[in-house]
Structure formats: structure tokens, C-alpha cells
Amino acid sequence: MSCQQQSRILASRTRRAVNNNYQKLSKTLCEKLAKLCLDYDTHVYFLAYRNGRFNGFVSTDEAGQPWMPPGQEALGKFYPTPVIKTPSRCYRASQRQKLAFHQPTSRPCSTGHGAISTHSAKRSMHHGEKRKERATL
């Protein structure tokens, strides 16, 4: 097999994987949007465009008709003004949360040998207290 053929096969597999991931994510998103509508009595209008195709989700109003959001001009008249998030704004916020969660929280241990995570120290203190409670019962 030539290098060019291998390259085409690899590109084809990559494209297939990307499409599969997109389909899975779209399905999950629709399920979550449906849950948002049903569980929280929310109206949702979602529209995605990829590779020349539209993919969407529309909740229904009380009459069972597809709900349509107000136009851009009407949105400007609402108070407080609606917050429309961009992908970069959402991405940065989610990354900050992940980074804050995964930040190392180690401190020197009391003996001076190595470091102990504050999370594991709290957890072991908590478990130690539980053991003491059980022993006294």
C-alpha cells in the first residue's frame, strides 16, 4: 500500500470518527434539551449548521405548536437584557472550573516528608471521625 493510500485511509477514518462523535453529541444534546423542557417547563429553540445541513430542536408551546423565540429587535427591549453566550465564553468558563478543580492542593505534611493533598487530608480526617463515632456507639 502506498503512502498516499494510507494517508487517504487515515483521513477517511478520522472523518468518520469526527462524524460519529458529532452524531453522539447531537443526540445527547437533544436528550438534555428535552429534559430541560419537560422537567423545568422551559421553552428551547436550538439550531446548528454543519456541512451544509441544519440540525435543530424546538420545544412546543401550550397548544402543541413549535415555539419560536422573539427576534433580535424584540430581545433588546427586555429587561434585564437576555444573556446570549458565545462558545468562547462558555468554553472559558468550563475550562476555569476544570482547572480550579484539578489545581494541585498539596502542602507539606507535618513530618516534612513529601506532600499530602488537602483533599485527602480532609477525607482521612472525616473517615477518622466516623471511626471514632462508631467506636463510641
N, C-alpha and C positions, 0 to 999 in steps of 0.2 A: 504494500500500500504506500502510495507516495505521500510526501509531507503535505501537499495541497489537499489530498483526500482526507487525511487525518484532521487537518485544520477545519474542513467543511463539516466533518462528523462532530467534532468538538463544538463548533458553533451551533450546529443543529441541536445537540444535547443541551447546551446552555440555554438556547432559545426555548426549548421545550420545558426545561426546569423553571425558567422565569415565568412562562405562561401558566404552568401548573401552580406556582406559588401565588400568582395574581388571582387565579380562579379560587384557590383556597381562601385567600384573604378576602376576596369579594363575597364569598359565601358566608364567612364568619361575620363580616361587617353587616350584611343584610340580616343575619340572625340577631345580632346585637341591636340593630336599629328597630327590628320588630319587637324585641323585648323592651326597648326604651319606649316605644309607642304603647304597647299593651300594659306594661307594669306601671308606667308613670304618667299615663294619659297625656302623651306628648305628640305633637304633630311634627313630622320629619319629611323633608324633601332633599334627596341626595342625588346628585348626577355626576358621573365620572365619564371621561372621554379618554379612550386609549386605542391606538392602532385603527383609527377611523370608525370606531364604534362607541356608542353611548351605552352606559350601564347605569341603571338608576333604581331608586327605591322611593316610593311615595306612600305616606300614610293616608288613611281615609278620614273624612270628617264624620259628623254625627249621622249624616244622610247616606253614608257609604260611598260618597263621591271622592275622587282623588283630591287631596288637599294641595293647594298652591300657595306658596309663600308670597308675601307682598313684594312689590317691585322695589328697586333700589331707591327710587324717589320717596316712596311711602316709608321705607325703613328709616330714612333720615329725619322723619317727623316724630318718631317715637322717642319717649323719654323714660328711662335712660336709654341712650342710643345703644342699639344691639352691638354686641362684640362679635365680629367676624374674624376668625383666626386664620392665619396663613400657615402653610406647612412648616415653615422655618420657625415660627413662633411656638407651635405645638411641639415640634421636634426638640427645640432647645429646652423647653420646659420638661419634657420627659427625660431628656439626657441629664439635666441638672438633678432630677430626682434619682436617677440611676447612679450618677456619680456620687451624690451625697450618701446614698445607701452603701456604696462599695468603697467609700473612703476608708483608709486604714485608721482604726481607732485603737492603736496599741499604746501602751505605756509601760515603763519599766516595771517589772514585778518587784515585790518587796525585798527579795533576796539579791536583786541586782543581776540575776542571771536571765538573759533573754527578755522577751516582752510577752505580755498577756493582753489579749483583746479585752476591751472594756465590756463588750457584749458577752463574751464567755465568762468574764468575772462576775457580771451581774447574774447571769444564768446560773452559775455554780453557787453563788450566794443564795439565790432563790431556791434552788434544789436543796441546799444545806438547811435552810429554814424549814422547808417542807419535811425533811427527815427528822428534824428536832420536834416538829409538831406531832408527827406520827409516833415518835418515841414517848412523848409525854401523854399521849392518849391512851 
